[in-house]
Amino acid sequence: MDFADDKHLDVYQNIEFGLKQQYETNSRLTDSLCILALDNAKIAIKQQFGYARNERVSSDENVQGIIDWCVSVGLERIDKVNDLSLKEYVSRIEKIKGPVILHAGDGSRSYYHFIKNFLP
């Protein structure tokens, strides 16, 4: 499935909107920390649904905003909007992580510079 066929396309934008806000409010947030936060967000949202209980979520203050944002988006949408499942939501977080990794090779905040003009 590509983006054009994804009935949950707006989920990507919701998550990325929060990432942009975090980059703008936290000057210490780097692409590497964003990647760490997205990995931890996957664990944190799973824990909200009773899974991943033995996994630990980072308590680093530089990533907490992203984790909290992803969890809040997930709680608003999973099983409530367009039949979005936990598995589908987690896969969208993972899919967003790909471009963050790609742009991280161009500088410490390159992903932010990439998305900032595309999001409100």
MOPAC internal coordinates of N, CA, C and O (Angstrom, degrees):
PM7 1SCF
backbone

  N    0.0000 0     0.00 0     0.00 0    0    0    0
  C    1.4513 1     0.00 0     0.00 0    1    0    0
  C    1.5301 1   108.77 1     0.00 0    2    1    0
  O    1.2310 1   121.08 1   -46.11 1    3    2    1
  N    1.3390 1   115.53 1   133.89 1    3    2    1
  C    1.4513 1   118.03 1   175.58 1    5    3    2
  C    1.5271 1   108.93 1  -105.19 1    6    5    3
  O    1.2310 1   120.88 1    -2.61 1    7    6    5
  N    1.3210 1   115.91 1   177.39 1    7    6    5
  C    1.4552 1   120.19 1  -176.00 1    9    7    6
  C    1.5258 1   112.49 1   -57.91 1   10    9    7
  O    1.2310 1   119.95 1   142.21 1   11   10    9
  N    1.3261 1   117.70 1   -37.79 1   11   10    9
  C    1.4609 1   121.00 1  -176.11 1   13   11   10
  C    1.5306 1   112.49 1   -64.07 1   14   13   11
  O    1.2310 1   119.95 1   152.13 1   15   14   13
  N    1.3129 1   117.70 1   -27.87 1   15   14   13
  C    1.4576 1   121.96 1  -178.73 1   17   15   14
  C    1.5264 1   113.64 1   -95.76 1   18   17   15
  O    1.2310 1   119.91 1  -178.79 1   19   18   17
  N    1.2991 1   117.78 1     1.21 1   19   18   17
  C    1.4580 1   122.28 1  -172.83 1   21   19   18
  C    1.5249 1   110.65 1   -84.82 1   22   21   19
  O    1.2310 1   120.21 1   -64.67 1   23   22   21
  N    1.3351 1   117.21 1   115.33 1   23   22   21
  C    1.4675 1   120.47 1   179.62 1   25   23   22
  C    1.5294 1   112.41 1   -73.52 1   26   25   23
  O    1.2310 1   120.72 1   174.09 1   27   26   25
  N    1.3247 1   116.23 1    -5.91 1   27   26   25
  C    1.4569 1   121.41 1   177.71 1   29   27   26
  C    1.5275 1   111.14 1  -113.47 1   30   29   27
  O    1.2310 1   120.77 1  -149.78 1   31   30   29
  N    1.3129 1   116.13 1    30.22 1   31   30   29
  C    1.4633 1   121.17 1  -177.95 1   33   31   30
  C    1.5256 1   111.94 1   -56.90 1   34   33   31
  O    1.2310 1   120.19 1   144.29 1   35   34   33
  N    1.3121 1   117.25 1   -35.71 1   35   34   33
  C    1.4556 1   120.54 1  -178.61 1   37   35   34
  C    1.5322 1   112.65 1   -66.52 1   38   37   35
  O    1.2310 1   120.27 1   160.35 1   39   38   37
  N    1.3112 1   117.09 1   -19.65 1   39   38   37
  C    1.4628 1   119.91 1   177.82 1   41   39   38
  C    1.5297 1   110.07 1   -64.28 1   42   41   39
  O    1.2310 1   120.57 1   139.97 1   43   42   41
  N    1.3294 1   116.52 1   -40.03 1   43   42   41
  C    1.4681 1   119.97 1   177.22 1   45   43   42
  C    1.5224 1   110.05 1   -58.14 1   46   45   43
  O    1.2310 1   120.88 1   132.21 1   47   46   45
  N    1.3258 1   115.91 1   -47.79 1   47   46   45
  C    1.4585 1   119.96 1  -178.71 1   49   47   46
  C    1.5255 1   110.93 1   -63.96 1   50   49   47
  O    1.2310 1   119.99 1   139.86 1   51   50   49
  N    1.3280 1   117.61 1   -40.14 1   51   50   49
  C    1.4677 1   120.17 1   177.59 1   53   51   50
  C    1.5238 1   110.99 1   -59.17 1   54   53   51
  O    1.2310 1   120.58 1   133.30 1   55   54   53
  N    1.3170 1   116.49 1   -46.70 1   55   54   53
  C    1.4662 1   120.21 1  -179.51 1   57   55   54
  C    1.5228 1   110.30 1   -65.42 1   58   57   55
  O    1.2310 1   120.38 1   133.27 1   59   58   57
  N    1.3275 1   116.87 1   -46.73 1   59   58   57
  C    1.4643 1   120.09 1  -177.62 1   61   59   58
  C    1.5260 1   112.07 1   -66.06 1   62   61   59
  O    1.2310 1   119.83 1   148.79 1   63   62   61
  N    1.3170 1   117.93 1   -31.21 1   63   62   61
  C    1.4570 1   120.68 1   174.97 1   65   63   62
  C    1.5309 1   109.65 1   -58.28 1   66   65   63
  O    1.2310 1   120.65 1   135.37 1   67   66   65
  N    1.3262 1   116.36 1   -44.63 1   67   66   65
  C    1.4641 1   120.81 1   178.26 1   69   67   66
  C    1.5182 1   112.30 1   -66.57 1   70   69   67
  O    1.2310 1   120.37 1   143.08 1   71   70   69
  N    1.3312 1   116.89 1   -36.92 1   71   70   69
  C    1.4614 1   119.46 1   177.38 1   73   71   70
  C    1.5220 1   110.00 1   -62.70 1   74   73   71
  O    1.2310 1   120.79 1   135.33 1   75   74   73
  N    1.3224 1   116.09 1   -44.67 1   75   74   73
  C    1.4715 1   120.24 1   178.96 1   77   75   74
  C    1.5233 1   110.49 1   -58.87 1   78   77   75
  O    1.2310 1   120.28 1   134.39 1   79   78   77
  N    1.3214 1   117.08 1   -45.61 1   79   78   77
  C    1.4653 1   120.26 1   178.94 1   81   79   78
  C    1.5203 1   111.39 1   -59.38 1   82   81   79
  O    1.2310 1   120.47 1   138.55 1   83   82   81
  N    1.3213 1   116.70 1   -41.45 1   83   82   81
  C    1.4584 1   120.12 1  -179.51 1   85   83   82
  C    1.5238 1   111.84 1   -66.00 1   86   85   83
  O    1.2310 1   120.56 1   139.06 1   87   86   85
  N    1.3358 1   116.54 1   -40.94 1   87   86   85
  C    1.4671 1   119.46 1   176.18 1   89   87   86
  C    1.5314 1   110.27 1   -61.16 1   90   89   87
  O    1.2310 1   120.40 1   141.41 1   91   90   89
  N    1.3248 1   116.85 1   -38.59 1   91   90   89
  C    1.4622 1   120.50 1  -176.70 1   93   91   90
  C    1.5209 1   113.21 1   -75.18 1   94   93   91
  O    1.2310 1   119.95 1   153.67 1   95   94   93
  N    1.3129 1   117.70 1   -26.33 1   95   94   93
  C    1.4630 1   120.09 1  -179.08 1   97   95   94
  C    1.5259 1   113.59 1   -98.95 1   98   97   95
  O    1.2310 1   120.09 1   168.24 1   99   98   97
  N    1.3128 1   117.44 1   -11.76 1   99   98   97
  C    1.4639 1   120.97 1  -177.74 1  101   99   98
  C    1.5237 1   109.20 1  -129.01 1  102  101   99
  O    1.2310 1   120.58 1   -81.77 1  103  102  101
  N    1.3092 1   116.49 1    98.23 1  103  102  101
  C    1.4745 1   120.88 1  -177.59 1  105  103  102
  C    1.5257 1   112.51 1   -67.32 1  106  105  103
  O    1.2310 1   119.89 1   165.42 1  107  106  105
  N    1.3197 1   117.81 1   -14.58 1  107  106  105
  C    1.4719 1   120.61 1   178.77 1  109  107  106
  C    1.5269 1   112.63 1   -89.19 1  110  109  107
  O    1.2310 1   120.46 1   174.54 1  111  110  109
  N    1.3282 1   116.72 1    -5.46 1  111  110  109
  C    1.4609 1   120.36 1  -179.87 1  113  111  110
  C    1.5257 1   109.50 1   -73.77 1  114  113  111
  O    1.2310 1   121.14 1   -58.36 1  115  114  113
  N    1.3121 1   115.42 1   121.64 1  115  114  113
  C    1.4624 1   121.66 1   177.27 1  117  115  114
  C    1.5190 1   108.94 1  -111.84 1  118  117  115
  O    1.2310 1   120.86 1   -10.09 1  119  118  117
  N    1.3221 1   115.96 1   169.91 1  119  118  117
  C    1.4565 1   119.76 1   176.88 1  121  119  118
  C    1.5286 1   110.90 1   -61.44 1  122  121  119
  O    1.2310 1   120.34 1   142.08 1  123  122  121
  N    1.3141 1   116.96 1   -37.92 1  123  122  121
  C    1.4723 1   120.15 1   178.58 1  125  123  122
  C    1.5259 1   110.94 1   -62.52 1  126  125  123
  O    1.2310 1   120.34 1   138.46 1  127  126  125
  N    1.3222 1   116.95 1   -41.54 1  127  126  125
  C    1.4635 1   119.77 1   177.05 1  129  127  126
  C    1.5169 1   111.17 1   -68.95 1  130  129  127
  O    1.2310 1   120.21 1   146.49 1  131  130  129
  N    1.3203 1   117.21 1   -33.51 1  131  130  129
  C    1.4666 1   120.69 1   176.73 1  133  131  130
  C    1.5293 1   110.15 1   -63.07 1  134  133  131
  O    1.2310 1   120.60 1   138.40 1  135  134  133
  N    1.3197 1   116.46 1   -41.60 1  135  134  133
  C    1.4695 1   121.22 1   177.65 1  137  135  134
  C    1.5279 1   109.67 1   -61.45 1  138  137  135
  O    1.2310 1   120.74 1   134.25 1  139  138  137
  N    1.3212 1   116.20 1   -45.75 1  139  138  137
  C    1.4681 1   121.04 1   177.06 1  141  139  138
  C    1.5222 1   110.35 1   -59.50 1  142  141  139
  O    1.2310 1   120.48 1   136.80 1  143  142  141
  N    1.3227 1   116.70 1   -43.20 1  143  142  141
  C    1.4639 1   120.82 1  -179.33 1  145  143  142
  C    1.5248 1   111.46 1   -64.21 1  146  145  143
  O    1.2310 1   120.15 1   138.12 1  147  146  145
  N    1.3197 1   117.33 1   -41.88 1  147  146  145
  C    1.4662 1   120.01 1   179.57 1  149  147  146
  C    1.5271 1   111.09 1   -64.79 1  150  149  147
  O    1.2310 1   120.46 1   139.76 1  151  150  149
  N    1.3260 1   116.72 1   -40.24 1  151  150  149
  C    1.4708 1   119.37 1   176.01 1  153  151  150
  C    1.5280 1   110.85 1   -61.57 1  154  153  151
  O    1.2310 1   120.81 1   138.74 1  155  154  153
  N    1.3138 1   116.06 1   -41.26 1  155  154  153
  C    1.4646 1   120.46 1   179.28 1  157  155  154
  C    1.5257 1   111.90 1   -71.87 1  158  157  155
  O    1.2310 1   120.35 1   148.09 1  159  158  157
  N    1.3237 1   116.94 1   -31.91 1  159  158  157
  C    1.4651 1   120.64 1   177.29 1  161  159  158
  C    1.5242 1   110.70 1   -64.20 1  162  161  159
  O    1.2310 1   120.39 1   143.53 1  163  162  161
  N    1.3230 1   116.86 1   -36.47 1  163  162  161
  C    1.4684 1   120.01 1   177.43 1  165  163  162
  C    1.5267 1   110.15 1   -62.16 1  166  165  163
  O    1.2310 1   120.34 1   138.03 1  167  166  165
  N    1.3026 1   116.95 1   -41.97 1  167  166  165
  C    1.4643 1   121.06 1   178.36 1  169  167  166
  C    1.5252 1   110.03 1   -66.71 1  170  169  167
  O    1.2310 1   120.83 1   133.85 1  171  170  169
  N    1.3250 1   116.03 1   -46.15 1  171  170  169
  C    1.4668 1   120.82 1  -176.13 1  173  171  170
  C    1.5284 1   112.04 1   -62.44 1  174  173  171
  O    1.2310 1   119.68 1   138.91 1  175  174  173
  N    1.3144 1   118.21 1   -41.09 1  175  174  173
  C    1.4657 1   119.38 1   179.66 1  177  175  174
  C    1.5262 1   110.39 1   -70.62 1  178  177  175
  O    1.2310 1   120.03 1   143.97 1  179  178  177
  N    1.3099 1   117.54 1   -36.03 1  179  178  177
  C    1.4714 1   119.75 1   175.72 1  181  179  178
  C    1.5272 1   110.14 1   -61.72 1  182  181  179
  O    1.2310 1   120.57 1   139.59 1  183  182  181
  N    1.3300 1   116.52 1   -40.41 1  183  182  181
  C    1.4568 1   120.15 1   179.95 1  185  183  182
  C    1.5215 1   111.74 1   -63.75 1  186  185  183
  O    1.2310 1   119.97 1   148.26 1  187  186  185
  N    1.3199 1   117.66 1   -31.74 1  187  186  185
  C    1.4628 1   121.46 1   177.54 1  189  187  186
  C    1.5288 1   111.94 1   -63.01 1  190  189  187
  O    1.2310 1   121.18 1   155.80 1  191  190  189
  N    1.3361 1   115.35 1   -24.20 1  191  190  189
  C    1.4578 1   120.53 1  -179.32 1  193  191  190
  C    1.5292 1   112.14 1  -106.87 1  194  193  191
  O    1.2310 1   120.78 1  -165.40 1  195  194  193
  N    1.3436 1   116.11 1    14.60 1  195  194  193
  C    1.4569 1   120.63 1   173.49 1  197  195  194
  C    1.5141 1   115.49 1    90.34 1  198  197  195
  O    1.2310 1   119.52 1  -169.70 1  199  198  197
  N    1.3077 1   118.53 1    10.30 1  199  198  197
  C    1.4660 1   122.48 1   179.85 1  201  199  198
  C    1.5273 1   109.79 1  -110.34 1  202  201  199
  O    1.2310 1   120.64 1    -8.05 1  203  202  201
  N    1.3194 1   116.39 1   171.95 1  203  202  201
  C    1.4747 1   124.08 1   174.53 1  205  203  202
  C    1.5214 1   112.55 1    55.71 1  206  205  203
  O    1.2310 1   120.54 1  -146.48 1  207  206  205
  N    1.3196 1   116.57 1    33.52 1  207  206  205
  C    1.4700 1   120.91 1  -177.67 1  209  207  206
  C    1.5253 1   113.07 1   -64.59 1  210  209  207
  O    1.2310 1   120.14 1   153.37 1  211  210  209
  N    1.3116 1   117.33 1   -26.63 1  211  210  209
  C    1.4635 1   120.46 1  -178.72 1  213  211  210
  C    1.5301 1   112.80 1   -89.87 1  214  213  211
  O    1.2310 1   120.36 1   179.49 1  215  214  213
  N    1.3207 1   116.91 1    -0.51 1  215  214  213
  C    1.4598 1   120.34 1   179.50 1  217  215  214
  C    1.5206 1   109.35 1   -96.05 1  218  217  215
  O    1.2310 1   121.34 1   -30.36 1  219  218  217
  N    1.3080 1   115.03 1   149.64 1  219  218  217
  C    1.4613 1   120.99 1  -176.03 1  221  219  218
  C    1.5234 1   109.99 1  -103.57 1  222  221  219
  O    1.2310 1   120.63 1   -41.00 1  223  222  221
  N    1.3210 1   116.40 1   139.00 1  223  222  221
  C    1.4565 1   122.68 1   176.03 1  225  223  222
  C    1.5204 1   108.23 1  -102.07 1  226  225  223
  O    1.2310 1   120.79 1   -46.42 1  227  226  225
  N    1.3283 1   116.09 1   133.58 1  227  226  225
  C    1.4610 1   121.74 1  -179.46 1  229  227  226
  C    1.5197 1   110.96 1   -59.08 1  230  229  227
  O    1.2310 1   121.23 1   -35.19 1  231  230  229
  N    1.3226 1   115.25 1   144.81 1  231  230  229
  C    1.4593 1   119.87 1   176.38 1  233  231  230
  C    1.5282 1   111.06 1  -110.21 1  234  233  231
  O    1.2310 1   120.23 1  -164.65 1  235  234  233
  N    1.3297 1   117.17 1    15.35 1  235  234  233
  C    1.4569 1   122.02 1   178.75 1  237  235  234
  C    1.5282 1   109.55 1   -62.68 1  238  237  235
  O    1.2310 1   120.55 1   -53.71 1  239  238  237
  N    1.3095 1   116.54 1   126.29 1  239  238  237
  C    1.4724 1   120.66 1  -176.73 1  241  239  238
  C    1.5237 1   113.11 1   -62.06 1  242  241  239
  O    1.2310 1   119.74 1   156.23 1  243  242  241
  N    1.3309 1   118.10 1   -23.77 1  243  242  241
  C    1.4611 1   121.16 1  -179.37 1  245  243  242
  C    1.5240 1   113.30 1   -76.45 1  246  245  243
  O    1.2310 1   120.04 1   164.37 1  247  246  245
  N    1.3110 1   117.53 1   -15.63 1  247  246  245
  C    1.4654 1   120.60 1  -179.77 1  249  247  246
  C    1.5306 1   112.43 1  -112.42 1  250  249  247
  O    1.2310 1   120.24 1   168.47 1  251  250  249
  N    1.3149 1   117.14 1   -11.53 1  251  250  249
  C    1.4595 1   120.65 1  -174.01 1  253  251  250
  C    1.5210 1   113.07 1   -61.20 1  254  253  251
  O    1.2310 1   120.01 1   142.66 1  255  254  253
  N    1.3106 1   117.59 1   -37.34 1  255  254  253
  C    1.4573 1   120.12 1   179.98 1  257  255  254
  C    1.5150 1   112.83 1   -61.47 1  258  257  255
  O    1.2310 1   120.44 1   138.51 1  259  258  257
  N    1.3239 1   116.77 1   -41.49 1  259  258  257
  C    1.4663 1   120.82 1   178.27 1  261  259  258
  C    1.5242 1   110.45 1   -67.46 1  262  261  259
  O    1.2310 1   120.55 1   136.49 1  263  262  261
  N    1.3132 1   116.56 1   -43.51 1  263  262  261
  C    1.4641 1   120.25 1   178.88 1  265  263  262
  C    1.5250 1   109.76 1   -59.45 1  266  265  263
  O    1.2310 1   120.71 1   130.90 1  267  266  265
  N    1.3241 1   116.25 1   -49.10 1  267  266  265
  C    1.4672 1   120.64 1  -179.43 1  269  267  266
  C    1.5272 1   111.32 1   -61.13 1  270  269  267
  O    1.2310 1   120.29 1   138.67 1  271  270  269
  N    1.3263 1   117.05 1   -41.33 1  271  270  269
  C    1.4621 1   120.83 1  -179.92 1  273  271  270
  C    1.5272 1   110.48 1   -63.03 1  274  273  271
  O    1.2310 1   120.51 1   131.01 1  275  274  273
  N    1.3216 1   116.64 1   -48.99 1  275  274  273
  C    1.4665 1   120.03 1  -178.77 1  277  275  274
  C    1.5270 1   111.67 1   -62.15 1  278  277  275
  O    1.2310 1   120.45 1   141.45 1  279  278  277
  N    1.3139 1   116.74 1   -38.55 1  279  278  277
  C    1.4666 1   119.94 1   178.09 1  281  279  278
  C    1.5230 1   109.71 1   -65.82 1  282  281  279
  O    1.2310 1   119.95 1   136.80 1  283  282  281
  N    1.3220 1   117.71 1   -43.20 1  283  282  281
  C    1.4643 1   119.72 1  -178.34 1  285  283  282
  C    1.5281 1   111.23 1   -65.42 1  286  285  283
  O    1.2310 1   119.88 1   139.17 1  287  286  285
  N    1.3313 1   117.84 1   -40.83 1  287  286  285
  C    1.4711 1   120.95 1   176.69 1  289  287  286
  C    1.5297 1   109.44 1   -62.44 1  290  289  287
  O    1.2310 1   120.84 1   135.26 1  291  290  289
  N    1.3176 1   115.99 1   -44.74 1  291  290  289
  C    1.4598 1   120.04 1   179.56 1  293  291  290
  C    1.5147 1   112.54 1   -61.10 1  294  293  291
  O    1.2310 1   120.16 1   135.80 1  295  294  293
  N    1.3184 1   117.29 1   -44.20 1  295  294  293
  C    1.4650 1   120.58 1  -179.41 1  297  295  294
  C    1.5278 1   111.66 1   -65.38 1  298  297  295
  O    1.2310 1   120.32 1   147.94 1  299  298  297
  N    1.3165 1   116.98 1   -32.06 1  299  298  297
  C    1.4686 1   120.63 1   177.54 1  301  299  298
  C    1.5219 1   112.46 1   -72.50 1  302  301  299
  O    1.2310 1   120.12 1   151.92 1  303  302  301
  N    1.3327 1   117.38 1   -28.08 1  303  302  301
  C    1.4568 1   120.65 1  -168.57 1  305  303  302
  C    1.5196 1   115.82 1  -110.47 1  306  305  303
  O    1.2310 1   120.21 1   141.80 1  307  306  305
  N    1.3265 1   117.20 1   -38.20 1  307  306  305
  C    1.4657 1   120.31 1  -173.66 1  309  307  306
  C    1.5249 1   110.07 1   -62.13 1  310  309  307
  O    1.2310 1   121.31 1   -51.84 1  311  310  309
  N    1.3172 1   115.11 1   128.16 1  311  310  309
  C    1.4654 1   123.96 1  -178.99 1  313  311  310
  C    1.5277 1   113.33 1    63.62 1  314  313  311
  O    1.2310 1   119.69 1  -168.05 1  315  314  313
  N    1.3284 1   118.20 1    11.95 1  315  314  313
  C    1.4610 1   120.84 1  -177.84 1  317  315  314
  C    1.5247 1   113.27 1  -125.08 1  318  317  315
  O    1.2310 1   119.65 1   149.25 1  319  318  317
  N    1.3188 1   118.27 1   -30.75 1  319  318  317
  C    1.4602 1   121.65 1  -175.80 1  321  319  318
  C    1.5274 1   109.33 1  -124.75 1  322  321  319
  O    1.2310 1   120.68 1   -60.24 1  323  322  321
  N    1.3163 1   116.30 1   119.76 1  323  322  321
  C    1.4746 1   122.54 1   176.87 1  325  323  322
  C    1.5235 1   113.24 1    53.31 1  326  325  323
  O    1.2310 1   120.14 1  -146.11 1  327  326  325
  N    1.3191 1   117.33 1    33.89 1  327  326  325
  C    1.4669 1   121.96 1   177.20 1  329  327  326
  C    1.5253 1   113.64 1    56.42 1  330  329  327
  O    1.2310 1   120.03 1  -146.95 1  331  330  329
  N    1.3176 1   117.55 1    33.05 1  331  330  329
  C    1.4679 1   121.48 1   177.92 1  333  331  330
  C    1.5209 1   109.21 1   -66.80 1  334  333  331
  O    1.2310 1   120.73 1   -55.45 1  335  334  333
  N    1.3166 1   116.21 1   124.55 1  335  334  333
  C    1.4694 1   120.49 1   178.55 1  337  335  334
  C    1.5233 1   110.35 1   -94.20 1  338  337  335
  O    1.2310 1   121.08 1   -15.67 1  339  338  337
  N    1.3132 1   115.55 1   164.33 1  339  338  337
  C    1.4638 1   121.02 1   175.39 1  341  339  338
  C    1.5206 1   109.92 1   -57.71 1  342  341  339
  O    1.2310 1   120.40 1   134.84 1  343  342  341
  N    1.3192 1   116.83 1   -45.16 1  343  342  341
  C    1.4629 1   121.20 1  -179.06 1  345  343  342
  C    1.5335 1   110.97 1   -60.82 1  346  345  343
  O    1.2310 1   120.61 1   137.85 1  347  346  345
  N    1.3265 1   116.44 1   -42.15 1  347  346  345
  C    1.4652 1   119.96 1   179.06 1  349  347  346
  C    1.5302 1   111.36 1   -66.49 1  350  349  347
  O    1.2310 1   120.73 1   141.23 1  351  350  349
  N    1.3129 1   116.20 1   -38.77 1  351  350  349
  C    1.4682 1   120.02 1   179.12 1  353  351  350
  C    1.5289 1   110.65 1   -64.79 1  354  353  351
  O    1.2310 1   120.65 1   133.13 1  355  354  353
  N    1.3174 1   116.35 1   -46.87 1  355  354  353
  C    1.4621 1   120.79 1   179.21 1  357  355  354
  C    1.5299 1   110.45 1   -60.45 1  358  357  355
  O    1.2310 1   120.34 1   142.05 1  359  358  357
  N    1.3262 1   116.95 1   -37.95 1  359  358  357
  C    1.4737 1   119.34 1   179.47 1  361  359  358
  C    1.5295 1   110.74 1   -66.83 1  362  361  359
  O    1.2310 1   119.71 1   149.90 1  363  362  361
  N    1.3180 1   118.15 1   -30.10 1  363  362  361
  C    1.4575 1   119.98 1   177.30 1  365  363  362
  C    1.5232 1   111.44 1   -72.49 1  366  365  363
  O    1.2310 1   120.05 1   142.63 1  367  366  365
  N    1.3063 1   117.51 1   -37.37 1  367  366  365
  C    1.4677 1   120.00 1   173.57 1  369  367  366
  C    1.5233 1   109.36 1   -60.35 1  370  369  367
  O    1.2310 1   120.86 1   135.17 1  371  370  369
  N    1.3281 1   115.95 1   -44.83 1  371  370  369
  C    1.4687 1   120.61 1   179.57 1  373  371  370
  C    1.5274 1   111.02 1   -62.23 1  374  373  371
  O    1.2310 1   120.47 1   141.48 1  375  374  373
  N    1.3184 1   116.71 1   -38.52 1  375  374  373
  C    1.4582 1   120.40 1  -179.00 1  377  375  374
  C    1.5348 1   110.85 1   -68.19 1  378  377  375
  O    1.2310 1   119.73 1   144.46 1  379  378  377
  N    1.3075 1   118.12 1   -35.54 1  379  378  377
  C    1.4643 1   121.64 1   176.17 1  381  379  378
  C    1.5290 1   110.20 1   -66.72 1  382  381  379
  O    1.2310 1   120.76 1   145.04 1  383  382  381
  N    1.3045 1   116.16 1   -34.96 1  383  382  381
  C    1.4717 1   120.40 1  -178.79 1  385  383  382
  C    1.5286 1   111.71 1   -59.88 1  386  385  383
  O    1.2310 1   120.29 1   147.85 1  387  386  385
  N    1.3391 1   117.05 1   -32.15 1  387  386  385
  C    1.4710 1   120.69 1  -179.20 1  389  387  386
  C    1.5156 1   113.64 1   -56.29 1  390  389  387
  O    1.2310 1   119.21 1   126.28 1  391  390  389
  N    1.3347 1   119.12 1   -53.72 1  391  390  389
  C    1.4639 1   119.64 1   177.89 1  393  391  390
  C    1.5345 1   113.62 1   -64.47 1  394  393  391
  O    1.2310 1   120.33 1   149.02 1  395  394  393
  N    1.3300 1   116.98 1   -30.98 1  395  394  393
  C    1.4654 1   118.66 1   176.79 1  397  395  394
  C    1.5263 1   108.61 1   -62.68 1  398  397  395
  O    1.2310 1   120.40 1   134.39 1  399  398  397
  N    1.3202 1   116.84 1   -45.61 1  399  398  397
  C    1.4687 1   121.27 1   178.09 1  401  399  398
  C    1.5271 1   110.15 1   -61.07 1  402  401  399
  O    1.2310 1   120.56 1   134.84 1  403  402  401
  N    1.3173 1   116.53 1   -45.16 1  403  402  401
  C    1.4614 1   121.17 1  -179.49 1  405  403  402
  C    1.5286 1   111.59 1   -58.91 1  406  405  403
  O    1.2310 1   120.56 1   131.60 1  407  406  405
  N    1.3166 1   116.53 1   -48.40 1  407  406  405
  C    1.4655 1   120.07 1  -177.16 1  409  407  406
  C    1.5275 1   112.37 1   -74.97 1  410  409  407
  O    1.2310 1   119.85 1   156.21 1  411  410  409
  N    1.3138 1   117.89 1   -23.79 1  411  410  409
  C    1.4667 1   120.78 1   179.47 1  413  411  410
  C    1.5241 1   111.57 1   -59.16 1  414  413  411
  O    1.2310 1   120.13 1   153.78 1  415  414  413
  N    1.3083 1   117.36 1   -26.22 1  415  414  413
  C    1.4600 1   121.36 1   177.99 1  417  415  414
  C    1.5161 1   113.26 1   -68.63 1  418  417  415
  O    1.2310 1   120.54 1   165.93 1  419  418  417
  N    1.3382 1   116.58 1   -14.07 1  419  418  417
  C    1.4633 1   121.02 1  -178.10 1  421  419  418
  C    1.5239 1   113.33 1   -99.61 1  422  421  419
  O    1.2310 1   120.06 1   177.86 1  423  422  421
  N    1.3104 1   117.49 1    -2.14 1  423  422  421
  C    1.4602 1   121.14 1   179.77 1  425  423  422
  C    1.5123 1   110.20 1   151.29 1  426  425  423
  O    1.2310 1   120.93 1   -11.36 1  427  426  425
  N    1.3180 1   115.84 1   168.64 1  427  426  425
  C    1.4627 1   120.13 1  -171.11 1  429  427  426
  C    1.5352 1   113.93 1   -71.13 1  430  429  427
  O    1.2310 1   119.81 1   156.98 1  431  430  429
  N    1.3316 1   117.97 1   -23.02 1  431  430  429
  C    1.4680 1   121.20 1   179.20 1  433  431  430
  C    1.5274 1   110.94 1  -131.12 1  434  433  431
  O    1.2310 1   120.26 1  -148.04 1  435  434  433
  N    1.2980 1   117.10 1    31.96 1  435  434  433
  C    1.4635 1   121.97 1  -176.07 1  437  435  434
  C    1.5247 1   112.71 1   -66.59 1  438  437  435
  O    1.2310 1   119.88 1   146.32 1  439  438  437
  N    1.3110 1   117.83 1   -33.68 1  439  438  437
  C    1.4611 1   119.45 1   178.79 1  441  439  438
  C    1.5252 1   109.95 1   -63.46 1  442  441  439
  O    1.2310 1   120.28 1   137.68 1  443  442  441
  N    1.3208 1   117.07 1   -42.32 1  443  442  441
  C    1.4600 1   120.46 1   177.40 1  445  443  442
  C    1.5269 1   110.21 1   -59.56 1  446  445  443
  O    1.2310 1   120.34 1   135.16 1  447  446  445
  N    1.3074 1   116.96 1   -44.84 1  447  446  445
  C    1.4676 1   120.04 1  -179.35 1  449  447  446
  C    1.5302 1   110.52 1   -64.51 1  450  449  447
  O    1.2310 1   120.44 1   151.89 1  451  450  449
  N    1.3143 1   116.77 1   -28.11 1  451  450  449
  C    1.4599 1   121.07 1   177.41 1  453  451  450
  C    1.5339 1   111.46 1   -72.84 1  454  453  451
  O    1.2310 1   119.69 1   134.80 1  455  454  453
  N    1.3224 1   118.20 1   -45.20 1  455  454  453
  C    1.4770 1   120.68 1  -173.51 1  457  455  454
  C    1.5195 1   114.69 1   -88.03 1  458  457  455
  O    1.2310 1   119.47 1   160.29 1  459  458  457
  N    1.3177 1   118.61 1   -19.71 1  459  458  457
  C    1.4692 1   120.14 1  -169.74 1  461  459  458
  C    1.5287 1   113.83 1   -60.32 1  462  461  459
  O    1.2310 1   119.63 1   151.47 1  463  462  461
  N    1.3054 1   118.31 1   -28.53 1  463  462  461
  C    1.4575 1   119.99 1  -179.06 1  465  463  462
  C    1.5255 1   113.07 1   -89.13 1  466  465  463
  O    1.2310 1   120.07 1   171.50 1  467  466  465
  N    1.3188 1   117.47 1    -8.50 1  467  466  465
  C    1.4502 1   121.32 1  -178.00 1  469  467  466
  C    1.5248 1   113.81 1   -98.90 1  470  469  467
  O    1.2310 1   120.96 1   168.44 1  471  470  469
  N    1.3154 1   115.78 1   -11.56 1  471  470  469
  C    1.4670 1   120.12 1  -175.68 1  473  471  470
  C    1.5143 1   110.46 1  -120.51 1  474  473  471
  O    1.2310 1   120.48 1   -30.82 1  475  474  473
  N    1.3240 1   116.69 1   149.18 1  475  474  473
  C    1.4816 1   119.27 1   178.99 1  477  475  474
  C    1.5089 1   112.21 1   -67.35 1  478  477  475
  O    1.2310 1   120.10 1   180.00 1  479  478  477

